[in-house]
């Protein structure tokens, strides 16, 4: 693949990742409500979910989803329902949500799984890769599927780096919030609202 193509793709990927969206909000919600490590673990889950969508685009599964209104709608509402469920859990939670034991591996595994589900249950991500990756493919060079997969992995890596930076930033915001008890007590509510916004975004997404 030509260097100029890779540079153009990376630039586009960074701009797209920086744009406000469900993934960004999800990482911010976890980082603010718990800590930067929670956000980074969530980012790992989200990027694992991206790997599923990248593979779907390469194998042509995304095209099937695009052509099937029924499949798209089912996956979309499943994702929205999951996010609204997380929002409901946050609204019901009591006290400071920062109860995550730093040595509790199971808690981090749960966050990782949340990240995976959050991304896998958003059909717009598959359609996004289906639309983006072919624009940077050169059929003349052959190995189209391999080119798409390489570009997808590049997108995944830069997304993981940026999501991790978001987590660190949000972690600093959290520290400032914790210093204000009146706000700290409402962290669960803030997290729930963010989950609800993400869920509504997915539910209203169009094919």
C-alpha positions as CSV (number, residue, x, y, z in Angstrom):
1,X,0.0,0.0,0.0
2,X,1.2,3.5,-0.8
3,X,2.5,5.7,2.0
4,X,0.4,8.6,0.9
5,X,-2.8,6.4,1.1
6,X,-1.9,5.3,4.6
7,X,-1.2,8.8,5.7
8,X,-4.6,10.0,4.3
9,X,-6.3,7.1,6.0
10,X,-4.8,7.7,9.4
11,X,-5.6,11.4,9.2
12,X,-9.2,10.6,8.3
13,X,-9.4,7.9,11.1
14,X,-8.2,10.4,13.7
15,X,-10.7,13.1,12.7
16,X,-13.5,10.5,12.7
17,X,-12.5,9.1,16.1
18,X,-12.3,12.6,17.6
19,X,-15.8,13.4,16.5
20,X,-18.4,13.1,19.4
21,X,-20.1,9.7,19.2
22,X,-21.3,6.7,21.3
23,X,-17.9,5.3,21.8
24,X,-16.4,8.5,23.1
25,X,-19.3,9.1,25.5
26,X,-19.1,5.5,26.7
27,X,-15.4,5.9,27.6
28,X,-16.0,9.2,29.2
29,X,-18.9,7.8,31.3
30,X,-16.8,5.0,32.7
31,X,-13.7,7.2,33.3
32,X,-15.6,9.9,35.1
33,X,-17.8,7.5,37.1
34,X,-14.9,5.2,38.2
35,X,-11.4,6.1,37.1
36,X,-9.0,6.3,34.1
37,X,-8.2,2.6,34.4
38,X,-11.9,1.7,34.0
39,X,-12.0,3.9,30.9
40,X,-8.9,2.2,29.4
41,X,-10.3,-1.3,30.1
42,X,-13.6,-0.2,28.5
43,X,-11.6,1.1,25.5
44,X,-10.0,-2.3,25.1
45,X,-13.5,-3.8,25.0
46,X,-14.7,-1.3,22.5
47,X,-11.7,-2.0,20.2
48,X,-12.3,-5.7,20.5
49,X,-15.8,-4.9,19.3
50,X,-14.2,-3.0,16.4
51,X,-12.3,-6.1,15.5
52,X,-15.6,-7.9,15.1
53,X,-16.9,-5.2,12.8
54,X,-13.7,-5.0,10.8
55,X,-13.9,-8.8,10.2
56,X,-17.6,-8.4,9.2
57,X,-16.7,-5.8,6.6
58,X,-13.9,-7.9,5.2
59,X,-16.0,-11.0,5.0
60,X,-19.0,-9.2,3.5
61,X,-21.2,-9.7,6.5
62,X,-21.7,-5.9,6.8
63,X,-23.1,-5.8,3.3
64,X,-25.8,-8.4,4.4
65,X,-26.7,-6.2,7.4
66,X,-26.9,-3.1,5.1
67,X,-29.2,-4.9,2.8
68,X,-31.4,-6.4,5.5
69,X,-33.6,-3.9,7.3
70,X,-34.8,-6.5,9.7
71,X,-31.3,-7.5,10.8
72,X,-30.2,-3.9,11.1
73,X,-33.3,-3.0,13.2
74,X,-32.9,-6.0,15.5
75,X,-29.3,-5.4,16.2
76,X,-29.9,-1.6,16.6
77,X,-32.7,-2.0,19.2
78,X,-30.8,-4.7,21.0
79,X,-27.9,-2.3,21.4
80,X,-30.2,0.6,22.5
81,X,-31.9,-1.7,25.0
82,X,-28.6,-2.7,26.5
83,X,-27.5,0.9,27.0
84,X,-30.8,1.9,28.5
85,X,-30.5,-1.1,30.9
86,X,-27.0,0.2,31.9
87,X,-28.6,3.7,32.4
88,X,-31.3,2.2,34.6
89,X,-28.7,0.4,36.7
90,X,-26.8,3.6,37.2
91,X,-30.0,5.5,38.3
92,X,-30.7,2.8,40.8
93,X,-27.2,2.6,42.2
94,X,-26.6,4.4,45.5
95,X,-23.6,6.3,46.8
96,X,-20.4,7.0,45.1
97,X,-19.9,4.7,42.0
98,X,-16.1,4.6,42.7
99,X,-16.4,1.3,44.5
100,X,-14.3,-0.6,42.0
101,X,-11.6,-2.4,43.8
102,X,-8.3,-1.9,41.9
103,X,-7.4,-5.5,42.6
104,X,-10.8,-6.9,41.5
105,X,-10.1,-8.6,38.2
106,X,-13.7,-9.6,37.8
107,X,-14.8,-6.0,37.9
108,X,-12.4,-5.1,35.0
109,X,-13.5,-8.1,33.0
110,X,-17.1,-7.0,33.4
111,X,-16.1,-3.5,32.0
112,X,-14.3,-5.1,29.2
113,X,-17.3,-7.2,28.3
114,X,-19.5,-4.1,28.4
115,X,-17.2,-2.4,25.9
116,X,-17.5,-5.3,23.5
117,X,-21.3,-5.5,23.7
118,X,-21.6,-1.8,23.4
119,X,-19.8,-1.9,20.0
120,X,-21.0,-5.2,18.6
121,X,-24.6,-4.2,19.2
122,X,-24.2,-1.0,17.2
123,X,-24.8,-1.9,13.5
124,X,-23.8,1.5,12.4
125,X,-20.2,0.6,13.1
126,X,-20.2,-2.2,10.6
127,X,-21.8,0.0,8.0
128,X,-19.2,2.7,8.8
129,X,-16.3,0.3,8.0
130,X,-18.2,-0.9,4.9
131,X,-18.3,2.7,3.6
132,X,-14.9,3.9,4.8
133,X,-12.4,1.1,4.0
134,X,-13.1,0.6,0.3
135,X,-12.3,4.3,-0.4
136,X,-8.7,3.6,0.5
137,X,-8.3,0.3,-1.3
138,X,-6.4,0.0,-4.6
139,X,-7.8,-3.0,-6.5
140,X,-4.9,-2.9,-8.9
141,X,-2.5,-4.0,-6.1
142,X,-4.7,-7.1,-5.4
143,X,-5.4,-8.7,-2.0
144,X,-8.4,-6.4,-1.4
145,X,-9.5,-8.3,1.7
146,X,-6.1,-8.1,3.2
147,X,-5.9,-4.3,2.4
148,X,-9.2,-3.8,4.1
149,X,-8.1,-5.8,7.2
150,X,-4.8,-3.9,7.5
151,X,-6.6,-0.5,7.3
152,X,-9.1,-1.8,9.8
153,X,-6.4,-2.7,12.3
154,X,-4.7,0.7,11.8
155,X,-8.0,2.3,12.6
156,X,-8.4,0.1,15.7
157,X,-4.9,1.0,17.0
158,X,-5.3,4.7,16.6
159,X,-8.8,4.5,18.2
160,X,-7.3,2.6,21.2
161,X,-4.7,5.3,21.7
162,X,-7.2,8.2,21.5
163,X,-9.7,6.4,23.7
164,X,-7.0,5.9,26.3
165,X,-6.1,9.6,26.1
166,X,-9.8,10.4,26.6
167,X,-9.8,8.1,29.7
168,X,-6.8,9.9,31.2
169,X,-8.4,13.3,30.6
170,X,-11.8,12.2,32.0
171,X,-9.9,10.7,35.0
172,X,-8.5,14.1,35.8
173,X,-12.0,15.6,35.5
174,X,-13.2,12.9,38.0
175,X,-10.6,13.9,40.5
176,X,-11.8,17.5,40.3
177,X,-15.4,16.3,40.7
178,X,-14.6,14.1,43.7
179,X,-13.3,17.2,45.5
180,X,-16.9,18.6,45.3
181,X,-19.1,16.3,47.4
182,X,-22.4,17.7,46.0
183,X,-21.3,16.7,42.5
184,X,-19.6,13.4,43.5
185,X,-22.9,12.1,45.0
186,X,-24.5,12.6,41.6
187,X,-21.9,10.6,39.5
188,X,-24.3,7.7,39.1
189,X,-26.9,10.0,37.7
190,X,-24.4,11.6,35.3
191,X,-23.3,8.2,34.2
192,X,-26.9,7.1,33.7
193,X,-27.7,10.1,31.6
194,X,-24.7,9.5,29.4
195,X,-25.7,5.9,28.9
196,X,-29.3,7.0,28.1
197,X,-28.0,9.5,25.5
198,X,-25.9,6.8,23.8
199,X,-28.8,4.4,23.8
200,X,-31.1,7.0,22.2
201,X,-28.5,7.8,19.6
202,X,-28.3,4.1,18.6
203,X,-32.1,3.7,18.6
204,X,-32.5,6.7,16.3
205,X,-29.8,5.7,13.9
206,X,-30.9,5.1,10.3
207,X,-29.7,2.4,7.9
